[in-house]
Amino acid sequence: MWAKESQASSDFQIDRLVVGPLMTNCYILSSGGECLILDPGDDAARILQRVSDSHLKLRAVVSTHGHFDHLLAAGKVSKELGVPFCLHEMDRDTLTKFWGLASRHGAAGKPPVPDIYLQGDEFWDIGGRKVSIIPTPGHTSGSISILAGNRLFTGDTLFNGSIGRTDIGGENHAMVRSLRKIMSLPEDTGIFPGHGEPTTIGMELDTMRYFIKLLGT
């Protein structure tokens, strides 16, 4: 459970804002005075204010996948702070195909246009600490997870007690491969999902085994 709004781990600071109509976790991941914004799902003004208050230098805005609830504020935040908005190239079509769902939740206009399409082997140096992009398709074709020290930001791939659905642009066997990839990390790796509360790989092993069996058959 979250005891505080921010947590420190392995010289990273993690701030969470729950934003938008689907209660998306937007994270500000920082180290050494620099930061990334992960999954800016809405409420751009709140996100911008949080960055301003923290006096951090923003390096990039990154969405774990192309569904609207993880990027509604991406365009405004990236433009306001003069940094690139990054999305995996395999979710180029997902972004536009499912944008219509955003209007049902009050969003207007066109989807944000990524400045950088990720390939899956990138990393950032954030205040002298490495942050890596790990492809974890299944929920969508271009879903990624972001590894920072011993913390993994999983978007909608893995939640506390569940996984992301695969019927809105995803694929079962890809999800199975991604879950096995996540299971290969140390059990004390913290999981920071796109919705809900954090957990650890060790706490989610039974969850992942269950869904691997269910989806792999």
C-alpha positions as CSV (number, residue, x, y, z in Angstrom):
1,M,0.0,0.0,0.0
2,W,1.1,3.6,-0.5
3,A,2.1,5.1,2.8
4,K,3.2,8.4,1.1
5,E,2.6,10.2,-2.1
6,S,6.2,9.7,-3.0
7,Q,8.7,6.9,-2.5
8,A,12.4,6.6,-2.8
9,S,14.2,3.5,-4.1
10,S,17.7,2.9,-5.4
11,D,18.3,6.6,-5.6
12,F,15.1,7.1,-7.6
13,Q,12.2,9.2,-6.4
14,I,8.8,8.1,-7.4
15,D,5.8,10.5,-7.2
16,R,2.3,9.3,-8.2
17,L,-0.6,11.3,-9.3
18,V,-3.9,9.5,-10.0
19,V,-5.4,11.2,-13.0
20,G,-8.3,11.1,-15.4
21,P,-11.6,9.4,-15.7
22,L,-10.1,5.9,-15.4
23,M,-7.9,6.7,-12.4
24,T,-4.6,6.2,-14.2
25,N,-1.4,6.3,-12.3
26,C,0.9,9.0,-13.7
27,Y,4.4,8.7,-12.3
28,I,7.1,11.3,-12.1
29,L,10.3,9.3,-11.9
30,S,13.3,11.3,-10.8
31,S,17.0,11.1,-9.8
32,G,19.7,13.8,-9.5
33,G,17.4,16.6,-10.3
34,E,16.1,15.1,-13.6
35,C,12.9,13.2,-14.3
36,L,10.6,11.4,-16.7
37,I,6.9,11.6,-16.7
38,L,5.2,8.2,-17.3
39,D,1.6,7.8,-18.4
40,P,0.3,11.4,-18.3
41,G,-3.3,10.2,-18.6
42,D,-5.0,13.6,-18.0
43,D,-5.0,16.6,-15.7
44,A,-2.1,18.3,-17.4
45,A,-2.2,21.3,-15.1
46,R,-1.7,19.1,-12.0
47,I,1.2,17.3,-13.6
48,L,2.9,20.6,-14.7
49,Q,2.4,22.1,-11.3
50,R,4.0,19.0,-9.6
51,V,7.1,19.2,-11.9
52,S,7.3,23.0,-11.2
53,D,7.1,22.6,-7.5
54,S,9.8,19.9,-7.5
55,H,12.2,22.0,-9.5
56,L,13.1,19.0,-11.7
57,K,14.4,19.0,-15.2
58,L,12.1,17.0,-17.4
59,R,13.8,14.8,-20.0
60,A,10.8,13.2,-21.7
61,V,7.2,12.2,-21.5
62,V,6.6,8.5,-22.0
63,S,3.4,6.5,-22.4
64,T,3.5,2.7,-21.7
65,H,1.0,2.2,-24.5
66,G,-1.3,3.9,-26.9
67,H,-4.7,3.9,-25.0
68,F,-6.1,7.3,-24.4
69,D,-6.2,7.1,-20.6
70,H,-2.3,6.9,-20.6
71,L,-1.7,9.9,-22.8
72,L,-4.5,12.5,-22.7
73,A,-2.1,15.1,-21.2
74,A,1.0,14.0,-23.1
75,G,0.8,16.6,-25.9
76,K,0.2,19.5,-23.6
77,V,2.8,18.5,-21.0
78,S,5.5,17.8,-23.6
79,K,4.9,21.0,-25.5
80,E,4.7,23.2,-22.4
81,L,8.0,21.9,-21.1
82,G,9.7,21.5,-24.5
83,V,10.5,17.7,-24.3
84,P,9.6,14.8,-26.6
85,F,6.6,12.6,-26.2
86,C,7.6,9.0,-26.6
87,L,5.6,5.9,-27.6
88,H,6.5,2.5,-28.9
89,E,6.3,2.4,-32.7
90,M,4.1,-0.7,-32.6
91,D,1.3,1.4,-30.9
92,R,1.3,4.0,-33.7
93,D,-2.0,2.5,-35.0
94,T,-3.3,1.8,-31.5
95,L,-3.2,5.5,-30.7
96,T,-5.4,6.5,-33.6
97,K,-7.6,3.4,-33.7
98,F,-8.8,3.7,-30.1
99,W,-8.8,7.5,-29.8
100,G,-12.6,7.5,-30.3
101,L,-13.0,6.0,-26.9
102,A,-11.6,9.2,-25.4
103,S,-14.6,11.3,-26.6
104,R,-16.8,9.1,-24.4
105,H,-14.9,10.5,-21.4
106,G,-15.0,14.1,-22.4
107,A,-11.8,14.4,-24.4
108,A,-11.9,16.6,-27.5
109,G,-9.6,17.1,-30.5
110,K,-7.1,14.9,-32.1
111,P,-4.7,12.5,-30.4
112,P,-1.2,13.8,-29.5
113,V,1.5,13.0,-32.0
114,P,4.6,11.3,-30.6
115,D,7.9,13.0,-31.2
116,I,9.8,9.8,-30.8
117,Y,8.7,6.3,-31.6
118,L,10.6,3.8,-29.4
119,Q,12.0,0.6,-30.6
120,G,12.4,-1.1,-27.2
121,D,16.1,-1.0,-26.6
122,E,16.4,2.6,-25.5
123,F,17.5,3.9,-22.2
124,W,17.8,7.3,-20.5
125,D,20.4,8.5,-18.1
126,I,18.3,10.2,-15.4
127,G,20.6,12.0,-12.9
128,G,23.3,9.4,-13.4
129,R,20.9,6.4,-13.1
130,K,19.9,4.2,-16.0
131,V,16.2,3.8,-17.0
132,S,15.5,1.1,-19.5
133,I,12.6,0.4,-21.9
134,I,11.4,-3.2,-22.0
135,P,8.9,-4.3,-24.6
136,T,6.1,-6.1,-23.0
137,P,3.4,-6.5,-25.6
138,G,0.1,-8.3,-25.0
139,H,-2.3,-5.6,-23.7
140,T,-1.4,-3.8,-26.9
141,S,1.2,-4.6,-29.6
142,G,3.5,-1.8,-28.4
143,S,3.1,-2.0,-24.7
144,I,6.3,-1.3,-22.8
145,S,7.5,-1.6,-19.2
146,I,10.1,0.8,-17.8
147,L,12.8,-0.5,-15.5
148,A,14.4,1.9,-13.0
149,G,16.7,0.2,-10.5
150,N,14.6,-2.5,-8.8
151,R,11.3,-0.9,-9.8
152,L,9.3,-1.8,-12.9
153,F,6.5,0.4,-14.3
154,T,4.2,-2.0,-16.1
155,G,1.5,0.1,-17.5
156,D,-1.5,-2.2,-18.2
157,T,0.6,-5.3,-18.5
158,L,0.6,-6.4,-14.9
159,F,-1.5,-5.1,-12.0
160,N,-1.8,-5.9,-8.3
161,G,-3.7,-9.2,-8.5
162,S,-4.4,-9.1,-12.2
163,I,-3.2,-8.4,-15.8
164,G,-4.3,-6.2,-18.6
165,R,-7.0,-7.4,-21.0
166,T,-5.9,-8.5,-24.4
167,D,-9.1,-7.9,-26.4
168,I,-8.6,-4.2,-27.2
169,G,-5.6,-4.3,-29.5
170,G,-3.6,-7.1,-27.7
171,E,-2.8,-10.7,-28.1
172,N,-2.8,-13.6,-25.7
173,H,0.5,-15.3,-26.6
174,A,2.3,-12.0,-26.6
175,M,1.0,-11.4,-23.1
176,V,2.3,-14.8,-22.0
177,R,5.7,-14.1,-23.3
178,S,5.7,-10.7,-21.6
179,L,4.6,-12.2,-18.2
180,R,7.4,-14.8,-18.5
181,K,9.9,-11.9,-19.1
182,I,8.7,-10.1,-16.1
183,M,8.9,-13.2,-14.0
184,S,12.6,-13.5,-14.8
185,L,13.3,-10.4,-12.8
186,P,14.2,-10.6,-9.0
187,E,11.2,-11.3,-6.8
188,D,11.8,-8.1,-4.8
189,T,11.4,-6.0,-7.9
190,G,8.6,-3.5,-7.2
191,I,5.7,-3.3,-9.6
192,F,4.2,0.1,-10.3
193,P,1.1,-0.5,-12.5
194,G,-0.9,1.8,-14.6
195,H,-3.9,1.5,-12.3
196,G,-4.2,0.5,-8.7
197,E,-1.7,0.0,-6.0
198,P,2.0,-1.1,-6.2
199,T,3.1,-4.7,-5.6
200,T,6.1,-6.9,-6.2
201,I,7.0,-9.6,-8.6
202,G,7.2,-12.1,-5.7
203,M,3.6,-11.2,-4.7
204,E,2.4,-11.6,-8.2
205,L,4.0,-14.9,-9.2
206,D,0.8,-16.8,-8.6
207,T,-1.2,-14.3,-10.6
208,M,1.2,-14.5,-13.5
209,R,1.3,-18.3,-13.4
210,Y,-2.5,-18.4,-13.4
211,F,-2.8,-16.2,-16.5
212,I,0.1,-17.9,-18.3
213,K,-1.8,-21.2,-18.0
214,L,-5.1,-19.6,-18.9
215,L,-3.9,-17.7,-22.0
216,G,-1.4,-20.2,-23.2
217,T,-4.0,-22.9,-23.8
